[in-house]
Amino acid sequence: MKYVYILESLDGAHFYVGITDDLRARLAKHNAGEVPHTSKYKPWKLRTYVAFSDERLAIAFERYLKSGSGRAFAKKHL
């Protein structure tokens, strides 16, 4: 399974979209400061995630969520 996830920093001002095989381990890495892009805004909480059995669909959905219209969709629906 592939998981596309959205993290929210506890200050509520920053969001991060990513993809992983192991959601718990990935969240732990974000909160431990092991991911350079998210280290300065930790701690993070998991806002939502979507599980995919098809890796291609997961990658496409992650790419969509990182686009302008995808960010608007996530803000409104996720």
N, CA, C and O atoms as a Tripos MOL2 file, in Angstrom:
@<TRIPOS>MOLECULE
protein
  312   311    78     0     0
PROTEIN
NO_CHARGES

@<TRIPOS>ATOM
      1 N           0.8370   -1.1870    0.0000 N.3       1 MET1
      2 CA          0.0000    0.0000    0.0000 C.3       1 MET1
      3 C           0.8810    1.2500    0.0000 C.2       1 MET1
      4 O           1.9500    1.2860    0.6090 O.2       1 MET1
      5 N           0.4050    2.2440   -0.6870 N.am      2 LYS2
      6 CA          1.0260    3.5690   -0.6790 C.3       2 LYS2
      7 C           0.0530    4.5290    0.0030 C.2       2 LYS2
      8 O          -1.1550    4.4800   -0.2270 O.2       2 LYS2
      9 N           0.5960    5.3890    0.8340 N.am      3 TYR3
     10 CA         -0.2120    6.3580    1.5590 C.3       3 TYR3
     11 C           0.1860    7.7610    1.1510 C.2       3 TYR3
     12 O           1.3580    8.1310    1.2240 O.2       3 TYR3
     13 N          -0.7960    8.5420    0.7190 N.am      4 VAL4
     14 CA         -0.6050    9.9590    0.4640 C.3       4 VAL4
     15 C          -1.1460   10.6600    1.7060 C.2       4 VAL4
     16 O          -2.2870   10.4330    2.1090 O.2       4 VAL4
     17 N          -0.3210   11.5120    2.3070 N.am      5 TYR5
     18 CA         -0.7180   12.0880    3.5830 C.3       5 TYR5
     19 C          -0.5440   13.6000    3.5850 C.2       5 TYR5
     20 O           0.2390   14.1630    2.8200 O.2       5 TYR5
     21 N          -1.3000   14.2330    4.4670 N.am      6 ILE6
     22 CA         -1.1850   15.6720    4.6870 C.3       6 ILE6
     23 C          -0.8720   15.8690    6.1620 C.2       6 ILE6
     24 O          -1.5960   15.3970    7.0380 O.2       6 ILE6
     25 N           0.2220   16.5760    6.4160 N.am      7 LEU7
     26 CA          0.6060   16.9230    7.7750 C.3       7 LEU7
     27 C           0.2840   18.3890    8.0150 C.2       7 LEU7
     28 O           0.3200   19.2120    7.1000 O.2       7 LEU7
     29 N          -0.0290   18.6950    9.2600 N.am      8 GLU8
     30 CA         -0.2560   20.0760    9.6710 C.3       8 GLU8
     31 C           0.6640   20.3590   10.8550 C.2       8 GLU8
     32 O           0.7120   19.5820   11.8080 O.2       8 GLU8
     33 N           1.3840   21.4600   10.7930 N.am      9 SER9
     34 CA          2.2360   21.8110   11.9320 C.3       9 SER9
     35 C           1.3260   22.2360   13.0830 C.2       9 SER9
     36 O           0.2150   22.7180   12.8590 O.2       9 SER9
     37 N           1.7940   22.0570   14.2900 N.am     10 LEU10
     38 CA          0.9610   22.3890   15.4490 C.3      10 LEU10
     39 C           0.6810   23.8750   15.5620 C.2      10 LEU10
     40 O          -0.2350   24.2750   16.2800 O.2      10 LEU10
     41 N           1.4650   24.7160   14.8540 N.am     11 ASP11
     42 CA          1.1450   26.1500   14.8400 C.3      11 ASP11
     43 C          -0.0200   26.4350   13.8890 C.2      11 ASP11
     44 O          -0.5490   27.5460   13.8770 O.2      11 ASP11
     45 N          -0.4230   25.4400   13.0940 N.am     12 GLY12
     46 CA         -1.5630   25.5740   12.1960 C.3      12 GLY12
     47 C          -1.3060   26.3860   10.9480 C.2      12 GLY12
     48 O          -2.2180   26.5880   10.1460 O.2      12 GLY12
     49 N          -0.0920   26.8540   10.7650 N.am     13 ALA13
     50 CA          0.2080   27.7280    9.6290 C.3      13 ALA13
     51 C           0.8910   27.0060    8.4780 C.2      13 ALA13
     52 O           0.9870   27.5610    7.3830 O.2      13 ALA13
     53 N           1.3670   25.7850    8.6930 N.am     14 HIS14
     54 CA          2.1160   25.0760    7.6600 C.3      14 HIS14
     55 C           1.5300   23.6850    7.4330 C.2      14 HIS14
     56 O           1.0840   23.0070    8.3590 O.2      14 HIS14
     57 N           1.5530   23.2880    6.1500 N.am     15 PHE15
     58 CA          1.0610   21.9760    5.7480 C.3      15 PHE15
     59 C           2.1200   21.3110    4.8830 C.2      15 PHE15
     60 O           2.9400   21.9840    4.2590 O.2      15 PHE15
     61 N           2.0940   19.9950    4.8510 N.am     16 TYR16
     62 CA          3.0430   19.2430    4.0380 C.3      16 TYR16
     63 C           2.3150   18.0440    3.4470 C.2      16 TYR16
     64 O           1.5720   17.3550    4.1460 O.2      16 TYR16
     65 N           2.5290   17.7970    2.1600 N.am     17 VAL17
     66 CA          1.9480   16.6490    1.4690 C.3      17 VAL17
     67 C           3.0800   15.7040    1.0960 C.2      17 VAL17
     68 O           4.1070   16.1320    0.5690 O.2      17 VAL17
     69 N           2.8890   14.4130    1.3720 N.am     18 GLY18
     70 CA          3.9160   13.4400    1.0460 C.3      18 GLY18
     71 C           3.3210   12.0850    0.7160 C.2      18 GLY18
     72 O           2.1040   11.9030    0.7400 O.2      18 GLY18
     73 N           4.1960   11.1360    0.4070 N.am     19 ILE19
     74 CA          3.7910    9.7790    0.0610 C.3      19 ILE19
     75 C           4.7590    8.8110    0.7410 C.2      19 ILE19
     76 O           5.9550    9.0870    0.8280 O.2      19 ILE19
     77 N           4.2440    7.6810    1.2200 N.am     20 THR20
     78 CA          5.0790    6.7220    1.9270 C.3      20 THR20
     79 C           4.4560    5.3300    1.9060 C.2      20 THR20
     80 O           3.2780    5.1560    1.5940 O.2      20 THR20
     81 N           5.2890    4.3430    2.2520 N.am     21 ASP21
     82 CA          4.8040    2.9700    2.4480 C.3      21 ASP21
     83 C           4.4500    2.7230    3.9130 C.2      21 ASP21
     84 O           3.6120    1.8740    4.2160 O.2      21 ASP21
     85 N           5.0900    3.4640    4.8240 N.am     22 ASP22
     86 CA          4.9160    3.2660    6.2660 C.3      22 ASP22
     87 C           4.6000    4.6040    6.9150 C.2      22 ASP22
     88 O           5.5020    5.3900    7.2070 O.2      22 ASP22
     89 N           3.3360    4.8550    7.1360 N.am     23 LEU23
     90 CA          2.8680    6.1550    7.6110 C.3      23 LEU23
     91 C           3.3890    6.4910    9.0090 C.2      23 LEU23
     92 O           3.8240    7.6180    9.2460 O.2      23 LEU23
     93 N           3.3530    5.5410    9.9270 N.am     24 ARG24
     94 CA          3.8110    5.8100   11.2980 C.3      24 ARG24
     95 C           5.2940    6.1540   11.3400 C.2      24 ARG24
     96 O           5.6970    7.0980   12.0200 O.2      24 ARG24
     97 N           6.0980    5.3960   10.6220 N.am     25 ALA25
     98 CA          7.5400    5.6480   10.6030 C.3      25 ALA25
     99 C           7.8400    6.9960    9.9600 C.2      25 ALA25
    100 O           8.7220    7.7210   10.4210 O.2      25 ALA25
    101 N           7.1180    7.3330    8.9080 N.am     26 ARG26
    102 CA          7.3580    8.6070    8.2180 C.3      26 ARG26
    103 C           6.9960    9.7940    9.1060 C.2      26 ARG26
    104 O           7.7290   10.7810    9.1470 O.2      26 ARG26
    105 N           5.8750    9.7070    9.8150 N.am     27 LEU27
    106 CA          5.4840   10.7720   10.7310 C.3      27 LEU27
    107 C           6.5340   10.9320   11.8300 C.2      27 LEU27
    108 O           6.8700   12.0540   12.2120 O.2      27 LEU27
    109 N           7.0470    9.8210   12.3330 N.am     28 ALA28
    110 CA          8.0920    9.8700   13.3590 C.3      28 ALA28
    111 C           9.3370   10.5750   12.8260 C.2      28 ALA28
    112 O           9.9710   11.3420   13.5510 O.2      28 ALA28
    113 N           9.6930   10.3240   11.5680 N.am     29 LYS29
    114 CA         10.8560   10.9940   10.9730 C.3      29 LYS29
    115 C          10.6230   12.4970   10.8480 C.2      29 LYS29
    116 O          11.5240   13.2910   11.1190 O.2      29 LYS29
    117 N           9.4240   12.8860   10.4390 N.am     30 HIS30
    118 CA          9.1140   14.3190   10.3480 C.3      30 HIS30
    119 C           9.2530   14.9730   11.7190 C.2      30 HIS30
    120 O           9.8470   16.0440   11.8370 O.2      30 HIS30
    121 N           8.7130   14.3390   12.7500 N.am     31 ASN31
    122 CA          8.7340   14.9270   14.0880 C.3      31 ASN31
    123 C          10.1020   14.8520   14.7560 C.2      31 ASN31
    124 O          10.3760   15.6040   15.6910 O.2      31 ASN31
    125 N          10.9620   13.9520   14.2860 N.am     32 ALA32
    126 CA         12.3250   13.8600   14.8190 C.3      32 ALA32
    127 C          13.2730   14.8470   14.1360 C.2      32 ALA32
    128 O          14.4330   14.9700   14.5270 O.2      32 ALA32
    129 N          12.7770   15.5460   13.1170 N.am     33 GLY33
    130 CA         13.6160   16.5120   12.4130 C.3      33 GLY33
    131 C          14.5100   15.8950   11.3630 C.2      33 GLY33
    132 O          15.4700   16.5280   10.9240 O.2      33 GLY33
    133 N          14.2190   14.6680   10.9460 N.am     34 GLU34
    134 CA         15.0480   13.9650    9.9650 C.3      34 GLU34
    135 C          14.7040   14.3020    8.5190 C.2      34 GLU34
    136 O          15.3860   13.8500    7.5990 O.2      34 GLU34
    137 N          13.6530   15.0890    8.3120 N.am     35 VAL35
    138 CA         13.2640   15.5070    6.9650 C.3      35 VAL35
    139 C          13.5610   17.0050    6.8600 C.2      35 VAL35
    140 O          12.8780   17.8150    7.4870 O.2      35 VAL35
    141 N          14.5770   17.3780    6.0720 N.am     36 PRO36
    142 CA         15.0110   18.7840    6.0360 C.3      36 PRO36
    143 C          13.8950   19.7870    5.7340 C.2      36 PRO36
    144 O          13.8580   20.8710    6.3160 O.2      36 PRO36
    145 N          12.9950   19.4270    4.8310 N.am     37 HIS37
    146 CA         11.9530   20.3720    4.4230 C.3      37 HIS37
    147 C          10.9680   20.6730    5.5540 C.2      37 HIS37
    148 O          10.3910   21.7590    5.5850 O.2      37 HIS37
    149 N          10.7670   19.7470    6.4710 N.am     38 THR38
    150 CA          9.7650   19.9410    7.5190 C.3      38 THR38
    151 C          10.3630   20.1660    8.9020 C.2      38 THR38
    152 O           9.6250   20.4280    9.8520 O.2      38 THR38
    153 N          11.6560   20.0710    9.0330 N.am     39 SER39
    154 CA         12.2720   20.1110   10.3640 C.3      39 SER39
    155 C          12.0360   21.4240   11.1090 C.2      39 SER39
    156 O          11.9110   21.4170   12.3340 O.2      39 SER39
    157 N          11.9750   22.5380   10.4020 N.am     40 LYS40
    158 CA         11.8440   23.8260   11.0930 C.3      40 LYS40
    159 C          10.4250   24.1270   11.5690 C.2      40 LYS40
    160 O          10.2230   25.0780   12.3230 O.2      40 LYS40
    161 N           9.4450   23.3410   11.1470 N.am     41 TYR41
    162 CA          8.0570   23.5910   11.5410 C.3      41 TYR41
    163 C           7.4850   22.5040   12.4430 C.2      41 TYR41
    164 O           6.2750   22.4630   12.6660 O.2      41 TYR41
    165 N           8.3390   21.6200   12.9670 N.am     42 LYS42
    166 CA          7.8430   20.5450   13.8120 C.3      42 LYS42
    167 C           7.3710   21.0930   15.1490 C.2      42 LYS42
    168 O           7.7990   22.1830   15.5270 O.2      42 LYS42
    169 N           6.5420   20.4210   15.8600 N.am     43 PRO43
    170 CA          5.9870   19.0860   15.6170 C.3      43 PRO43
    171 C           4.8220   19.1240   14.6290 C.2      43 PRO43
    172 O           4.1850   20.1550   14.4090 O.2      43 PRO43
    173 N           4.5780   17.9590   14.0500 N.am     44 TRP44
    174 CA          3.5350   17.7780   13.0480 C.3      44 TRP44
    175 C           2.4730   16.8240   13.5690 C.2      44 TRP44
    176 O           2.7500   15.9360   14.3750 O.2      44 TRP44
    177 N           1.2510   17.0280   13.0900 N.am     45 LYS45
    178 CA          0.1970   16.0490   13.3400 C.3      45 LYS45
    179 C          -0.3600   15.6170   11.9900 C.2      45 LYS45
    180 O          -0.3450   16.3780   11.0230 O.2      45 LYS45
    181 N          -0.8410   14.4090   11.9430 N.am     46 LEU46
    182 CA         -1.4180   13.8750   10.7130 C.3      46 LEU46
    183 C          -2.8080   14.4620   10.5500 C.2      46 LEU46
    184 O          -3.6820   14.2670   11.3950 O.2      46 LEU46
    185 N          -3.0030   15.1780    9.4590 N.am     47 ARG47
    186 CA         -4.3270   15.7660    9.2170 C.3      47 ARG47
    187 C          -5.2340   14.7480    8.5310 C.2      47 ARG47
    188 O          -6.3800   14.5540    8.9380 O.2      47 ARG47
    189 N          -4.7130   14.0990    7.4840 N.am     48 THR48
    190 CA         -5.4840   13.0650    6.7870 C.3      48 THR48
    191 C          -4.5490   12.2330    5.9270 C.2      48 THR48
    192 O          -3.4150   12.6300    5.6580 O.2      48 THR48
    193 N          -5.0310   11.0870    5.5030 N.am     49 TYR49
    194 CA         -4.2740   10.2610    4.5610 C.3      49 TYR49
    195 C          -5.2370    9.4600    3.7090 C.2      49 TYR49
    196 O          -6.3840    9.2290    4.0900 O.2      49 TYR49
    197 N          -4.7540    9.0410    2.5490 N.am     50 VAL50
    198 CA         -5.5140    8.2070    1.6280 C.3      50 VAL50
    199 C          -4.6140    7.0420    1.2380 C.2      50 VAL50
    200 O          -3.4610    7.2430    0.8560 O.2      50 VAL50
    201 N          -5.1430    5.8210    1.3360 N.am     51 ALA51
    202 CA         -4.3800    4.6160    1.0010 C.3      51 ALA51
    203 C          -4.6820    4.2010   -0.4330 C.2      51 ALA51
    204 O          -5.8330    4.2290   -0.8680 O.2      51 ALA51
    205 N          -3.6420    3.8180   -1.1580 N.am     52 PHE52
    206 CA         -3.7670    3.3750   -2.5430 C.3      52 PHE52
    207 C          -3.0890    2.0190   -2.7000 C.2      52 PHE52
    208 O          -2.0090    1.7900   -2.1550 O.2      52 PHE52
    209 N          -3.7220    1.1330   -3.4380 N.am     53 SER53
    210 CA         -3.0670   -0.1300   -3.7720 C.3      53 SER53
    211 C          -2.2670    0.0110   -5.0680 C.2      53 SER53
    212 O          -1.3900   -0.8080   -5.3440 O.2      53 SER53
    213 N          -2.5600    1.0330   -5.8560 N.am     54 ASP54
    214 CA         -1.8750    1.2880   -7.1230 C.3      54 ASP54
    215 C          -0.8960    2.4490   -6.9390 C.2      54 ASP54
    216 O          -1.3130    3.5810   -6.6950 O.2      54 ASP54
    217 N           0.3830    2.1740   -7.0530 N.am     55 GLU55
    218 CA          1.4060    3.1930   -6.8300 C.3      55 GLU55
    219 C           1.2770    4.3650   -7.7900 C.2      55 GLU55
    220 O           1.4880    5.5130   -7.3980 O.2      55 GLU55
    221 N           0.9310    4.0900   -9.0440 N.am     56 ARG56
    222 CA          0.7970    5.1780  -10.0300 C.3      56 ARG56
    223 C          -0.3030    6.1600   -9.6300 C.2      56 ARG56
    224 O          -0.1440    7.3710   -9.7790 O.2      56 ARG56
    225 N          -1.4150    5.6360   -9.1240 N.am     57 LEU57
    226 CA         -2.4940    6.5200   -8.6860 C.3      57 LEU57
    227 C          -2.0840    7.3380   -7.4720 C.2      57 LEU57
    228 O          -2.4430    8.5100   -7.3640 O.2      57 LEU57
    229 N          -1.3420    6.7350   -6.5640 N.am     58 ALA58
    230 CA         -0.8700    7.4490   -5.3770 C.3      58 ALA58
    231 C           0.0460    8.6050   -5.7750 C.2      58 ALA58
    232 O          -0.0900    9.7160   -5.2610 O.2      58 ALA58
    233 N           0.9640    8.3450   -6.6780 N.am     59 ILE59
    234 CA          1.8960    9.3890   -7.1350 C.3      59 ILE59
    235 C           1.1310   10.5170   -7.8320 C.2      59 ILE59
    236 O           1.4350   11.6930   -7.6330 O.2      59 ILE59
    237 N           0.1520   10.1580   -8.6360 N.am     60 ALA60
    238 CA         -0.6470   11.1670   -9.3390 C.3      60 ALA60
    239 C          -1.4570   12.0050   -8.3450 C.2      60 ALA60
    240 O          -1.5750   13.2180   -8.5180 O.2      60 ALA60
    241 N          -2.0120   11.3760   -7.3120 N.am     61 PHE61
    242 CA         -2.7990   12.1110   -6.3280 C.3      61 PHE61
    243 C          -1.9070   13.0360   -5.5030 C.2      61 PHE61
    244 O          -2.2940   14.1650   -5.2010 O.2      61 PHE61
    245 N          -0.7200   12.5640   -5.1390 N.am     62 GLU62
    246 CA          0.2120   13.4230   -4.4080 C.3      62 GLU62
    247 C           0.5770   14.6390   -5.2570 C.2      62 GLU62
    248 O           0.5830   15.7670   -4.7650 O.2      62 GLU62
    249 N           0.8740   14.4090   -6.5090 N.am     63 ARG63
    250 CA          1.2310   15.5080   -7.4160 C.3      63 ARG63
    251 C           0.0650   16.5110   -7.5240 C.2      63 ARG63
    252 O           0.2790   17.7230   -7.5380 O.2      63 ARG63
    253 N          -1.1670   15.9840   -7.6000 N.am     64 TYR64
    254 CA         -2.3460   16.8480   -7.6650 C.3      64 TYR64
    255 C          -2.4680   17.6960   -6.3970 C.2      64 TYR64
    256 O          -2.7110   18.9000   -6.4770 O.2      64 TYR64
    257 N          -2.2970   17.0680   -5.2200 N.am     65 LEU65
    258 CA         -2.4340   17.8140   -3.9660 C.3      65 LEU65
    259 C          -1.3790   18.9040   -3.8250 C.2      65 LEU65
    260 O          -1.5850   19.8710   -3.0910 O.2      65 LEU65
    261 N          -0.2610   18.7610   -4.5120 N.am     66 LYS66
    262 CA          0.7850   19.7700   -4.4560 C.3      66 LYS66
    263 C           0.5580   20.9040   -5.4650 C.2      66 LYS66
    264 O           1.2850   21.8970   -5.4510 O.2      66 LYS66
    265 N          -0.4360   20.7610   -6.3300 N.am     67 SER67
    266 CA         -0.7680   21.8010   -7.3080 C.3      67 SER67
    267 C          -1.6790   22.8380   -6.6520 C.2      67 SER67
    268 O          -2.1890   22.6180   -5.5530 O.2      67 SER67
    269 N          -1.8750   23.9390   -7.3140 N.am     68 GLY68
    270 CA         -2.7430   24.9950   -6.7900 C.3      68 GLY68
    271 C          -4.1670   24.5290   -6.5740 C.2      68 GLY68
    272 O          -4.7440   24.7730   -5.5140 O.2      68 GLY68
    273 N          -4.7450   23.8590   -7.5650 N.am     69 SER69
    274 CA         -6.1220   23.3960   -7.4120 C.3      69 SER69
    275 C          -6.2130   22.2710   -6.3860 C.2      69 SER69
    276 O          -7.2240   22.1360   -5.6970 O.2      69 SER69
    277 N          -5.1600   21.4640   -6.2840 N.am     70 GLY70
    278 CA         -5.1420   20.3950   -5.2880 C.3      70 GLY70
    279 C          -5.0730   20.9430   -3.8700 C.2      70 GLY70
    280 O          -5.7100   20.4050   -2.9650 O.2      70 GLY70
    281 N          -4.3070   22.0090   -3.6710 N.am     71 ARG71
    282 CA         -4.2490   22.6390   -2.3460 C.3      71 ARG71
    283 C          -5.6160   23.2040   -1.9710 C.2      71 ARG71
    284 O          -6.0490   23.0840   -0.8250 O.2      71 ARG71
    285 N          -6.2880   23.8150   -2.9300 N.am     72 ALA72
    286 CA         -7.6230   24.3590   -2.6710 C.3      72 ALA72
    287 C          -8.6030   23.2200   -2.3390 C.2      72 ALA72
    288 O          -9.4130   23.3470   -1.4210 O.2      72 ALA72
    289 N          -8.5260   22.1260   -3.0780 N.am     73 PHE73
    290 CA         -9.3680   20.9560   -2.8100 C.3      73 PHE73
    291 C          -9.1240   20.4310   -1.3970 C.2      73 PHE73
    292 O         -10.0730   20.1670   -0.6580 O.2      73 PHE73
    293 N          -7.8650   20.2810   -1.0270 N.am     74 ALA74
    294 CA         -7.5270   19.7370    0.2870 C.3      74 ALA74
    295 C          -8.0260   20.6680    1.4000 C.2      74 ALA74
    296 O          -8.5410   20.2030    2.4160 O.2      74 ALA74
    297 N          -7.8730   21.9550    1.2070 N.am     75 LYS75
    298 CA         -8.3190   22.9080    2.2220 C.3      75 LYS75
    299 C          -9.8310   22.8190    2.4420 C.2      75 LYS75
    300 O         -10.3210   22.9300    3.5660 O.2      75 LYS75
    301 N         -10.5420   22.6190    1.3580 N.am     76 LYS76
    302 CA        -12.0050   22.6030    1.4280 C.3      76 LYS76
    303 C         -12.5710   21.2530    1.8620 C.2      76 LYS76
    304 O         -13.5520   21.2020    2.6040 O.2      76 LYS76
    305 N         -11.9560   20.1580    1.4040 N.am     77 HIS77
    306 CA        -12.5620   18.8340    1.6000 C.3      77 HIS77
    307 C         -11.8010   17.9090    2.5420 C.2      77 HIS77
    308 O         -12.3830   16.9630    3.0730 O.2      77 HIS77
    309 N         -10.5320   18.1570    2.7550 N.am     78 LEU78
    310 CA         -9.7600   17.2500    3.6000 C.3      78 LEU78
    311 C          -9.4020   17.9830    4.8650 C.2      78 LEU78
    312 O          -8.7450   17.4190    5.7400 O.2      78 LEU78
@<TRIPOS>BOND
     1     1     2 1
     2     2     3 1
     3     3     4 2
     4     3     5 am
     5     5     6 1
     6     6     7 1
     7     7     8 2
     8     7     9 am
     9     9    10 1
    10    10    11 1
    11    11    12 2
    12    11    13 am
    13    13    14 1
    14    14    15 1
    15    15    16 2
    16    15    17 am
    17    17    18 1
    18    18    19 1
    19    19    20 2
    20    19    21 am
    21    21    22 1
    22    22    23 1
    23    23    24 2
    24    23    25 am
    25    25    26 1
    26    26    27 1
    27    27    28 2
    28    27    29 am
    29    29    30 1
    30    30    31 1
    31    31    32 2
    32    31    33 am
    33    33    34 1
    34    34    35 1
    35    35    36 2
    36    35    37 am
    37    37    38 1
    38    38    39 1
    39    39    40 2
    40    39    41 am
    41    41    42 1
    42    42    43 1
    43    43    44 2
    44    43    45 am
    45    45    46 1
    46    46    47 1
    47    47    48 2
    48    47    49 am
    49    49    50 1
    50    50    51 1
    51    51    52 2
    52    51    53 am
    53    53    54 1
    54    54    55 1
    55    55    56 2
    56    55    57 am
    57    57    58 1
    58    58    59 1
    59    59    60 2
    60    59    61 am
    61    61    62 1
    62    62    63 1
    63    63    64 2
    64    63    65 am
    65    65    66 1
    66    66    67 1
    67    67    68 2
    68    67    69 am
    69    69    70 1
    70    70    71 1
    71    71    72 2
    72    71    73 am
    73    73    74 1
    74    74    75 1
    75    75    76 2
    76    75    77 am
    77    77    78 1
    78    78    79 1
    79    79    80 2
    80    79    81 am
    81    81    82 1
    82    82    83 1
    83    83    84 2
    84    83    85 am
    85    85    86 1
    86    86    87 1
    87    87    88 2
    88    87    89 am
    89    89    90 1
    90    90    91 1
    91    91    92 2
    92    91    93 am
    93    93    94 1
    94    94    95 1
    95    95    96 2
    96    95    97 am
    97    97    98 1
    98    98    99 1
    99    99   100 2
   100    99   101 am
   101   101   102 1
   102   102   103 1
   103   103   104 2
   104   103   105 am
   105   105   106 1
   106   106   107 1
   107   107   108 2
   108   107   109 am
   109   109   110 1
   110   110   111 1
   111   111   112 2
   112   111   113 am
   113   113   114 1
   114   114   115 1
   115   115   116 2
   116   115   117 am
   117   117   118 1
   118   118   119 1
   119   119   120 2
   120   119   121 am
   121   121   122 1
   122   122   123 1
   123   123   124 2
   124   123   125 am
   125   125   126 1
   126   126   127 1
   127   127   128 2
   128   127   129 am
   129   129   130 1
   130   130   131 1
   131   131   132 2
   132   131   133 am
   133   133   134 1
   134   134   135 1
   135   135   136 2
   136   135   137 am
   137   137   138 1
   138   138   139 1
   139   139   140 2
   140   139   141 am
   141   141   142 1
   142   142   143 1
   143   143   144 2
   144   143   145 am
   145   145   146 1
   146   146   147 1
   147   147   148 2
   148   147   149 am
   149   149   150 1
   150   150   151 1
   151   151   152 2
   152   151   153 am
   153   153   154 1
   154   154   155 1
   155   155   156 2
   156   155   157 am
   157   157   158 1
   158   158   159 1
   159   159   160 2
   160   159   161 am
   161   161   162 1
   162   162   163 1
   163   163   164 2
   164   163   165 am
   165   165   166 1
   166   166   167 1
   167   167   168 2
   168   167   169 am
   169   169   170 1
   170   170   171 1
   171   171   172 2
   172   171   173 am
   173   173   174 1
   174   174   175 1
   175   175   176 2
   176   175   177 am
   177   177   178 1
   178   178   179 1
   179   179   180 2
   180   179   181 am
   181   181   182 1
   182   182   183 1
   183   183   184 2
   184   183   185 am
   185   185   186 1
   186   186   187 1
   187   187   188 2
   188   187   189 am
   189   189   190 1
   190   190   191 1
   191   191   192 2
   192   191   193 am
   193   193   194 1
   194   194   195 1
   195   195   196 2
   196   195   197 am
   197   197   198 1
   198   198   199 1
   199   199   200 2
   200   199   201 am
   201   201   202 1
   202   202   203 1
   203   203   204 2
   204   203   205 am
   205   205   206 1
   206   206   207 1
   207   207   208 2
   208   207   209 am
   209   209   210 1
   210   210   211 1
   211   211   212 2
   212   211   213 am
   213   213   214 1
   214   214   215 1
   215   215   216 2
   216   215   217 am
   217   217   218 1
   218   218   219 1
   219   219   220 2
   220   219   221 am
   221   221   222 1
   222   222   223 1
   223   223   224 2
   224   223   225 am
   225   225   226 1
   226   226   227 1
   227   227   228 2
   228   227   229 am
   229   229   230 1
   230   230   231 1
   231   231   232 2
   232   231   233 am
   233   233   234 1
   234   234   235 1
   235   235   236 2
   236   235   237 am
   237   237   238 1
   238   238   239 1
   239   239   240 2
   240   239   241 am
   241   241   242 1
   242   242   243 1
   243   243   244 2
   244   243   245 am
   245   245   246 1
   246   246   247 1
   247   247   248 2
   248   247   249 am
   249   249   250 1
   250   250   251 1
   251   251   252 2
   252   251   253 am
   253   253   254 1
   254   254   255 1
   255   255   256 2
   256   255   257 am
   257   257   258 1
   258   258   259 1
   259   259   260 2
   260   259   261 am
   261   261   262 1
   262   262   263 1
   263   263   264 2
   264   263   265 am
   265   265   266 1
   266   266   267 1
   267   267   268 2
   268   267   269 am
   269   269   270 1
   270   270   271 1
   271   271   272 2
   272   271   273 am
   273   273   274 1
   274   274   275 1
   275   275   276 2
   276   275   277 am
   277   277   278 1
   278   278   279 1
   279   279   280 2
   280   279   281 am
   281   281   282 1
   282   282   283 1
   283   283   284 2
   284   283   285 am
   285   285   286 1
   286   286   287 1
   287   287   288 2
   288   287   289 am
   289   289   290 1
   290   290   291 1
   291   291   292 2
   292   291   293 am
   293   293   294 1
   294   294   295 1
   295   295   296 2
   296   295   297 am
   297   297   298 1
   298   298   299 1
   299   299   300 2
   300   299   301 am
   301   301   302 1
   302   302   303 1
   303   303   304 2
   304   303   305 am
   305   305   306 1
   306   306   307 1
   307   307   308 2
   308   307   309 am
   309   309   310 1
   310   310   311 1
   311   311   312 2
@<TRIPOS>SUBSTRUCTURE
     1 MET1         2 RESIDUE 1 A MET
     2 LYS2         6 RESIDUE 1 A LYS
     3 TYR3        10 RESIDUE 1 A TYR
     4 VAL4        14 RESIDUE 1 A VAL
     5 TYR5        18 RESIDUE 1 A TYR
     6 ILE6        22 RESIDUE 1 A ILE
     7 LEU7        26 RESIDUE 1 A LEU
     8 GLU8        30 RESIDUE 1 A GLU
     9 SER9        34 RESIDUE 1 A SER
    10 LEU10       38 RESIDUE 1 A LEU
    11 ASP11       42 RESIDUE 1 A ASP
    12 GLY12       46 RESIDUE 1 A GLY
    13 ALA13       50 RESIDUE 1 A ALA
    14 HIS14       54 RESIDUE 1 A HIS
    15 PHE15       58 RESIDUE 1 A PHE
    16 TYR16       62 RESIDUE 1 A TYR
    17 VAL17       66 RESIDUE 1 A VAL
    18 GLY18       70 RESIDUE 1 A GLY
    19 ILE19       74 RESIDUE 1 A ILE
    20 THR20       78 RESIDUE 1 A THR
    21 ASP21       82 RESIDUE 1 A ASP
    22 ASP22       86 RESIDUE 1 A ASP
    23 LEU23       90 RESIDUE 1 A LEU
    24 ARG24       94 RESIDUE 1 A ARG
    25 ALA25       98 RESIDUE 1 A ALA
    26 ARG26      102 RESIDUE 1 A ARG
    27 LEU27      106 RESIDUE 1 A LEU
    28 ALA28      110 RESIDUE 1 A ALA
    29 LYS29      114 RESIDUE 1 A LYS
    30 HIS30      118 RESIDUE 1 A HIS
    31 ASN31      122 RESIDUE 1 A ASN
    32 ALA32      126 RESIDUE 1 A ALA
    33 GLY33      130 RESIDUE 1 A GLY
    34 GLU34      134 RESIDUE 1 A GLU
    35 VAL35      138 RESIDUE 1 A VAL
    36 PRO36      142 RESIDUE 1 A PRO
    37 HIS37      146 RESIDUE 1 A HIS
    38 THR38      150 RESIDUE 1 A THR
    39 SER39      154 RESIDUE 1 A SER
    40 LYS40      158 RESIDUE 1 A LYS
    41 TYR41      162 RESIDUE 1 A TYR
    42 LYS42      166 RESIDUE 1 A LYS
    43 PRO43      170 RESIDUE 1 A PRO
    44 TRP44      174 RESIDUE 1 A TRP
    45 LYS45      178 RESIDUE 1 A LYS
    46 LEU46      182 RESIDUE 1 A LEU
    47 ARG47      186 RESIDUE 1 A ARG
    48 THR48      190 RESIDUE 1 A THR
    49 TYR49      194 RESIDUE 1 A TYR
    50 VAL50      198 RESIDUE 1 A VAL
    51 ALA51      202 RESIDUE 1 A ALA
    52 PHE52      206 RESIDUE 1 A PHE
    53 SER53      210 RESIDUE 1 A SER
    54 ASP54      214 RESIDUE 1 A ASP
    55 GLU55      218 RESIDUE 1 A GLU
    56 ARG56      222 RESIDUE 1 A ARG
    57 LEU57      226 RESIDUE 1 A LEU
    58 ALA58      230 RESIDUE 1 A ALA
    59 ILE59      234 RESIDUE 1 A ILE
    60 ALA60      238 RESIDUE 1 A ALA
    61 PHE61      242 RESIDUE 1 A PHE
    62 GLU62      246 RESIDUE 1 A GLU
    63 ARG63      250 RESIDUE 1 A ARG
    64 TYR64      254 RESIDUE 1 A TYR
    65 LEU65      258 RESIDUE 1 A LEU
    66 LYS66      262 RESIDUE 1 A LYS
    67 SER67      266 RESIDUE 1 A SER
    68 GLY68      270 RESIDUE 1 A GLY
    69 SER69      274 RESIDUE 1 A SER
    70 GLY70      278 RESIDUE 1 A GLY
    71 ARG71      282 RESIDUE 1 A ARG
    72 ALA72      286 RESIDUE 1 A ALA
    73 PHE73      290 RESIDUE 1 A PHE
    74 ALA74      294 RESIDUE 1 A ALA
    75 LYS75      298 RESIDUE 1 A LYS
    76 LYS76      302 RESIDUE 1 A LYS
    77 HIS77      306 RESIDUE 1 A HIS
    78 LEU78      310 RESIDUE 1 A LEU
